[in-house]
Amino acid sequence: MLTTYDEIELFGLTENGSDDLPIPHDEELQGRAVGEAFEALFGVLQGSGLASEVEPLAHAFATMFQRRAVSLDQAADRQKVKARALIGSQDGSEIAEQELDQTTRLFTILQEKADALKVMAEEAAQLYESETGEHYTPVTGDRTTRRAMETGAVFEAKTLLDAADREEAERNKVAGTKIAVAGDADWIESAPIWKRLDAALARCPDMVLCHKASRGAERIAAAWAKSRKVPQILFRPNWAAHNRAAPFRANDEMLTARIAGVILFGGGGIGLNLAEKAEGKKLHVARVPKPEAQRDA
């Protein structure tokens, strides 16, 4: 039987009966519980003197959920082992039956909580990857959610279908001239990017900004689009599916989305890859060099 101290260790100091309350749906866990919290915290830090702390803090944010999910999973496993032992030692007494019932109930509660925390952990990991452009690797253990574990032909097929569905949905949802932007991750000067994009918007009033939401130039361009109320289509790299090739695959997705041209800020490898592929397709590419002050830094 669990003692009061056992329950505190497993669940913390909570009100009695809270375990009987329903667990939020995955959409609520991903959007409201994790997504809004992530945006509220790191949206404020970006563009400030604490921007350099976003990467370690975002990693810690994701790790917090991952560690708790692992802890709950381990606790559920202990209850499963205990339940199996109790099944084998049942003597028909009421006390033994009650202990088995309690153990089974506790296993179910812990497993449901673990599954919910895994959803939150993977969402936080995906947000970390989108925000920083880095692949999330837990400090301890592995990413064990269904999304993170899908591999091989099934994962590849689903990824391709998802990309095709997204492309079609975006074409139908967002009308306008699609202009892709790419650039250096260490670009910090906002003024040249805003000036160039303002000029592009003047020529294409129906402009739709396409980008990967990467650090530096693309993040500045996203802020410009938000300020100017220009629609944006994000082509986030799928790190779990493609590893180091993920940003290059995202470039390919942008090209298949029928962009009208590319604006390249600086000459970074991933941005240059997009520019060269676009030129190979006879698309217009505008190259904006990095300001002298940044090159000298």
Secondary structure, DSSP 8 states (H G I E B T S, - for coil): ---HHHHHHHH-S--TTGGGS----HHHIIIIIIIIHHHHHHHHHTTSTTGGGHHHHHHHHHHHHHHHHHHHHHHHHHHHHHHHHHHHT--S-HHHHHHHHHHHHHHHHHHHHHHHHHHHHHHHHHHHHHHHSS----SSS---SHHHH--HHHHHHHHHHHHHHHHHHHHHH--SEEEEEEE-TT---HHHHHHHHHHHHHH-TTEEEEE---TTHHHHHHHHHHHHT--EEE----HHHHGGGHHHHHHHHHHHTT-SEEEEES--HHHHHHHHHHHHTT-EEEEE---HHHHH-
